[in-house]
């Protein structure tokens, strides 16, 4: 079954994948650039069908960051269509093999990350450096803007299509996702907050939010930015309420998971909860809300 294709504006479209919108820019009637690639298991058949049914020539793949729901099909598409893939410097290094990919999934063991993530790994054909504010696609002289939006992951970036549509990846999530989320998925929360706030100063005719909305109204965009930021601060208050002085990390995450009723036997899912929680507690420590005391090698946490 082919993916549904939503028209955003001009030559910019969005393929509706299982959990995300994947932007497609039509260089010509047949030549396309794909931004992000979805899950390996959930999206591969639909994406392949979309490309083949339309007779498209996939000319390039642009990647926002190396999470498995965004780069799950990069290597497959490189091999099937000979399409070159571009990703930021940090995320290019992370994508190379399961041992480095573990940087985005640190709660997994090396063995487990090799078992789960071999398929998601790829070698970038083109690296986008921190100073780059655009990337040119050699077909038709198309220029894509590059937006530096770190925080969600270390080298997370967005793209602006030649039409002016901004794909912000996972810098923002839609209100439905906010309402369903237990914790923000951010590697560096301070940077993530800065990146979200920085979007207020931008002015594009359309914003594509990977999970899972197209916003064309400025007031709606500003409200969504505010809601994303408020979500982080709400979780900050909740986690501080969960903390009893002297708790270890295990005690604190147990209290959080109990309150949120997080029950999963899936190691990957729990590793994501654990990673997000650790990143959040690091931020609370950095901002001086929480004080860490070492009891031999165990960290104990206290309200500052």
Secondary structure, DSSP 8 states (H G I E B T S, - for coil): ---EEEEEETTEEEEE-SSSEEEEEESSSSEEEEE----HHHHHHHHHHHHHHTT-EEEEEE-S---HHHHTTHHHHHHHH--EEEEEHHHHHHHSSHHHHGGG-TTS-HHHHHHHHGGG----SEEE-TT--EEEETGGGEEEEEEE-TTSSTT-EEEE-TT-EEE-TTSS--HHHHHH-SS---SSHHHHHHHHHHGGG---SEEEETTTEEE--HHHHHHHHHHHHHHHHHHHHHHHHH--TTEEHHHHHHHHHHHHT-----HHHHHHHHHHHHHHHHHHHHTTSEEEEEETTEEEEEE-
